[in-house]
């Protein structure tokens, strides 16, 4: 059935206004919400993250990585992971909200996919670069099964400051790719969730909640798959020895292509390296949960 464009505007036209940055109340709530979401996800998914890390770097089945991680302690590096995820939550979503609010004010148009796209890319890059540095020690503790302090000393001794910057460029680009896909779809989806019925009647709160949940899930899934190649280069960079020179993003992806071409099971190689399946499911569930917590605590 066709929809009257006057009485029933499109989701883009109905998109909600930018967050009410009227003072420190919302800003403080968004920071706390981001930290709560990140820390919660870290506490739940740290063992799975370790398994995915092992499976991706060694190109082994997830079930084999599961056995190895359980043997060495599934919650090794939990403190670093919680700290990293909390910082990610503090910087990523609140920065996006602030960036989009600024763009909306600057352009005079609120709730557009263009502003969501631009803010998602810019703020994703800033956030990724900001917390990317503290991710390196976590992955190094996972690589060697050491505790944090010996790992930090070894990294400085073997690689100097450069050892702490590996993976930062991949993290920033990964978050730019994710943000550039996730936030425009989410912006459209949230407006679509509130769109009235074809006959002009408003949707119930339950309907809006269900449609919002579906929109969030779609946005997260699209963002995860769009950023998967860069997540792979990020993980590989973090897992190189401190003294080893990181070959870079293009070379990493080129090596993956060569590895796939030289195999009789190219699709399986790509799936194991990018950890499609377990890895994608974890990323979707983690970001989905983090988004729900953030939206709930900021009363959006």
Secondary structure, 3 states (H helix, E strand, C coil): CCCCCCCCCCHHHHCCCCCCCCCHHHHHHHHHHHHHHHHHHHHHHHHHHHHHHHHHHHCCCHHHHHHHHHHHCCCCCHHHHHHHHHHHHHHHHHHHHHHHHHHHHHHCCCCCHHHHHHHHHHHHHHHHHHHHHHHHHHHHHHHHCCCHHHHHHHHHHHHHHHHHCCCHHHHHHHHHHHHHHHHHHHHHHHHHHHCCCCCCCCCCHHHHHHHHHHHHHHHHHHHHHHHHHHHHHHHHHHCCCCCCCCCCHHHHHHHHHHHHHCCCCHHHHHHHHHCCCHHHHHHHHHHHHHHHHHHHHCCC
